[in-house]
Amino acid sequence: FCLGLAQALQGEPAVWALAADTDGIDGSEDNAGAFVCPDTLARAGAAGLRIDDHLARNDAWGFFAGLDDLLVTGPTHTNVNDFRVLLVL
């Protein structure tokens, strides 16, 4: 979700997003989710991270870990639902 959103937003200056799983882990990884910020693509470019490559490999973890934009909460032992939020100013 966050990879596709970051690509679609193309650095839109007034939009932030968070996607997270309420159980505190996302599949087999240690993160609950990730953040998308207006400068996500700019920081990725500066770090040598190509969003198209990560999308092609289904590697959101590698992309957002490289930006330090993973949400890591640890297991919550509660699996209510997936959570998505957009803040548009």
C-alpha positions in Angstrom: 0.0 0.0 0.0 2.6 2.5 1.1 4.9 1.8 -1.9 2.1 2.3 -4.4 0.9 5.4 -2.5 4.3 7.0 -2.4 4.7 6.4 -6.2 1.2 7.8 -6.9 1.6 10.9 -4.7 4.9 11.8 -6.4 5.9 14.0 -3.4 2.6 15.8 -3.0 3.5 18.5 -0.5 0.5 18.3 1.8 -0.1 14.5 2.2 1.2 12.1 4.9 0.2 8.5 5.4 0.5 5.6 7.7 -0.3 1.9 7.1 -0.1 -0.5 10.0 -1.3 -3.9 11.2 -2.8 -3.8 14.6 -1.0 -7.0 15.6 2.3 -5.2 15.5 3.9 -7.2 12.7 3.4 -7.3 9.0 3.7 -10.8 7.6 7.1 -12.2 8.4 8.8 -8.9 9.1 9.3 -7.2 12.4 7.5 -4.0 11.5 3.8 -3.1 11.9 3.8 -0.9 8.8 5.3 2.2 7.3 5.0 6.0 6.9 4.8 8.0 3.6 5.8 11.7 3.8 5.9 14.4 1.2 9.7 14.0 1.0 9.7 10.1 0.8 10.7 10.0 -2.9 13.3 12.7 -2.6 14.9 11.0 0.4 14.7 7.6 -1.4 16.5 9.1 -4.4 19.2 10.6 -2.2 19.7 7.2 -0.6 19.8 5.4 -4.0 16.5 3.6 -3.5 14.5 3.2 -6.6 10.8 2.8 -5.9 10.1 1.0 -9.2 12.7 -1.6 -8.4 11.2 -2.2 -4.9 7.7 -2.4 -6.3 8.8 -5.0 -8.9 10.3 -7.1 -6.1 7.4 -6.5 -3.7 10.0 -5.2 -1.3 8.3 -2.5 0.8 10.3 -3.5 3.8 13.7 -2.8 2.1 12.5 0.5 0.7 11.1 1.9 4.0 13.8 0.4 6.1 16.3 2.2 4.0 14.5 5.5 4.8 14.0 4.7 8.5 10.3 5.0 7.9 9.1 1.6 9.3 6.7 1.6 12.2 8.0 -0.9 14.7 5.8 -1.5 17.7 6.6 -5.1 18.5 3.8 -7.7 18.9 0.6 -6.3 20.4 -1.2 -9.7 20.7 -4.3 -8.1 19.3 -5.3 -8.5 15.7 -8.3 -6.2 15.2 -7.7 -5.0 11.7 -5.3 -3.3 9.3 -5.1 0.5 9.8 -4.7 3.1 7.1 -4.7 6.9 7.6 -4.1 9.8 5.4 -3.5 13.4 6.6 -4.1 16.0 4.0 -3.4 19.6 4.9 
